[in-house]
Amino acid sequence: MAIKNDHYTYRVTWSADDDEYVGLCAEFPSLSCLAEEPESALKGIRGLVADVVRDMAENQEKIPEPLASKNYSGKFIVRVPPDVHRALAIKAAEAGVSLNRLVSSKLSY
């Protein structure tokens, strides 16, 4: 069963342990679906999520919001040991950039 406006975050990857492809959904980390072909793994996890969402709705449980639908401020706080903070501040000063710009560039992919 398809989910109306299915905007969940899916991923298919190879599982060496299972010798199959595994379909995953970020919003439902406890769910997975194994298949011999990646397309089948994706179809399987999407079907499984649809079944779980339908069951959650029938039981009036809170259904996870898709990550794609959430708004992000661009701010989060990370605590690091003082020596790491110092090392980063030195690198930022040597590069002539703010600590925020240095860390942001290191986190970017």
C-alpha contacts under 8 A as a table, 3 or more apart, distances in Angstrom:
res1	aa1	res2	aa2	distance
1	M	47	G	6.01
1	M	50	A	5.94
1	M	51	D	6.84
2	A	6	D	7.63
2	A	46	R	7.57
2	A	47	G	6.67
2	A	50	A	5.88
3	I	6	D	5.13
3	I	50	A	5.37
3	I	53	V	7.92
7	H	66	P	5.80
7	H	67	L	7.99
7	H	68	A	6.60
7	H	69	S	7.65
8	Y	25	C	6.92
8	Y	26	A	7.48
8	Y	27	E	6.70
8	Y	66	P	4.86
8	Y	67	L	6.73
8	Y	68	A	7.11
9	T	25	C	5.56
9	T	26	A	5.53
9	T	27	E	6.81
9	T	66	P	7.06
9	T	67	L	6.88
9	T	68	A	7.47
10	Y	23	G	7.14
10	Y	24	L	5.66
10	Y	25	C	4.51
10	Y	26	A	6.48
10	Y	42	L	7.42
10	Y	45	I	7.99
10	Y	46	R	7.91
11	R	23	G	5.85
11	R	24	L	5.24
11	R	25	C	6.38
11	R	26	A	7.93
11	R	42	L	7.42
12	V	21	Y	6.62
12	V	22	V	5.59
12	V	23	G	4.47
12	V	24	L	6.20
12	V	38	P	6.34
12	V	41	A	6.74
12	V	42	L	6.32
13	T	21	Y	5.61
13	T	22	V	5.51
13	T	23	G	6.71
13	T	38	P	7.62
14	W	19	D	7.45
14	W	20	E	6.08
14	W	21	Y	4.41
14	W	22	V	6.08
15	S	18	D	5.35
15	S	19	D	5.65
15	S	20	E	5.53
15	S	21	Y	5.66
15	S	22	V	6.21
16	A	19	D	4.81
16	A	20	E	7.01
18	D	21	Y	7.95
20	E	34	L	6.12
20	E	35	A	5.64
20	E	36	E	5.14
20	E	37	E	7.50
21	Y	34	L	5.61
21	Y	35	A	5.34
21	Y	36	E	5.94
21	Y	37	E	6.32
21	Y	38	P	5.60
21	Y	41	A	6.17
22	V	32	S	6.42
22	V	33	C	5.41
22	V	34	L	4.50
22	V	35	A	6.46
22	V	38	P	7.51
22	V	41	A	5.70
22	V	42	L	7.98
23	G	32	S	5.47
23	G	33	C	4.98
23	G	34	L	6.41
23	G	38	P	7.68
23	G	41	A	4.75
23	G	42	L	5.21
23	G	44	G	7.16
23	G	45	I	5.37
24	L	28	F	7.89
24	L	29	P	7.17
24	L	31	L	6.57
24	L	32	S	4.98
24	L	33	C	6.90
24	L	42	L	7.82
24	L	45	I	6.29
25	C	28	F	5.32
25	C	29	P	6.11
25	C	31	L	6.96
25	C	32	S	7.33
25	C	45	I	7.16
25	C	49	V	7.88
26	A	29	P	5.46
27	E	64	P	6.41
27	E	65	E	7.61
27	E	66	P	6.62
27	E	67	L	7.16
28	F	31	L	5.76
28	F	49	V	7.61
28	F	64	P	7.89
29	P	32	S	7.78
31	L	45	I	7.53
31	L	48	L	7.74
31	L	49	V	7.73
32	S	45	I	6.07
33	C	41	A	5.72
33	C	42	L	7.83
33	C	44	G	5.76
33	C	45	I	5.21
33	C	48	L	7.84
34	L	41	A	5.64
34	L	44	G	7.77
35	A	38	P	6.85
35	A	40	S	5.78
35	A	41	A	4.89
35	A	44	G	7.90
36	E	40	S	7.20
36	E	41	A	7.52
37	E	40	S	5.30
37	E	41	A	6.42
38	P	41	A	5.02
38	P	42	L	6.29
39	E	42	L	5.18
39	E	43	K	6.17
40	S	43	K	5.01
40	S	44	G	5.87
41	A	44	G	5.00
41	A	45	I	6.18
42	L	45	I	5.35
42	L	46	R	6.14
43	K	46	R	5.24
43	K	47	G	6.17
44	G	47	G	5.14
44	G	48	L	6.13
45	I	48	L	4.94
45	I	49	V	6.04
46	R	49	V	5.16
46	R	50	A	6.15
47	G	50	A	5.02
47	G	51	D	6.26
48	L	51	D	5.12
48	L	52	V	6.25
49	V	52	V	5.04
49	V	53	V	6.00
50	A	53	V	5.15
50	A	54	R	6.09
51	D	54	R	5.15
51	D	55	D	6.15
52	V	55	D	5.02
52	V	56	M	6.02
53	V	56	M	5.01
53	V	57	A	6.10
53	V	63	I	6.53
54	R	57	A	5.12
54	R	58	E	6.20
55	D	58	E	5.09
55	D	59	N	6.22
56	M	59	N	5.10
56	M	60	Q	5.96
56	M	61	E	4.89
56	M	62	K	6.99
56	M	63	I	6.51
57	A	60	Q	4.89
57	A	61	E	5.96
57	A	62	K	7.62
57	A	63	I	7.20
58	E	61	E	7.75
65	E	69	S	6.91
65	E	70	K	7.37
66	P	69	S	5.38
66	P	70	K	6.93
67	L	70	K	5.41
72	Y	75	K	7.86
80	V	84	V	6.24
80	V	85	H	6.35
81	P	84	V	5.39
81	P	85	H	6.41
82	P	85	H	4.98
82	P	86	R	6.12
83	D	86	R	5.04
83	D	87	A	6.13
84	V	87	A	5.07
84	V	88	L	6.13
85	H	88	L	5.23
85	H	89	A	6.12
86	R	89	A	5.08
86	R	90	I	6.21
87	A	90	I	5.17
87	A	91	K	6.26
88	L	91	K	5.05
88	L	92	A	6.08
88	L	99	L	6.86
88	L	102	L	7.79
88	L	103	V	7.78
89	A	92	A	5.09
89	A	93	A	6.15
89	A	99	L	5.77
90	I	93	A	5.12
90	I	94	E	6.11
91	K	94	E	5.09
91	K	95	A	6.10
91	K	102	L	7.95
92	A	95	A	5.06
92	A	96	G	6.03
92	A	97	V	5.22
92	A	98	S	5.80
92	A	99	L	5.30
92	A	102	L	5.81
93	A	96	G	4.96
93	A	97	V	6.18
93	A	98	S	7.16
93	A	99	L	7.79
94	E	97	V	7.87
97	V	101	R	6.27
97	V	102	L	6.54
98	S	101	R	5.18
98	S	102	L	6.30
99	L	102	L	5.13
99	L	103	V	6.17
100	N	103	V	5.31
100	N	104	S	5.93
101	R	104	S	5.05
101	R	105	S	6.08
102	L	105	S	5.28
102	L	106	K	6.35
103	V	106	K	5.03
103	V	107	L	6.18
104	S	107	L	5.13
104	S	108	S	6.17
105	S	108	S	5.17
106	K	109	Y	7.90
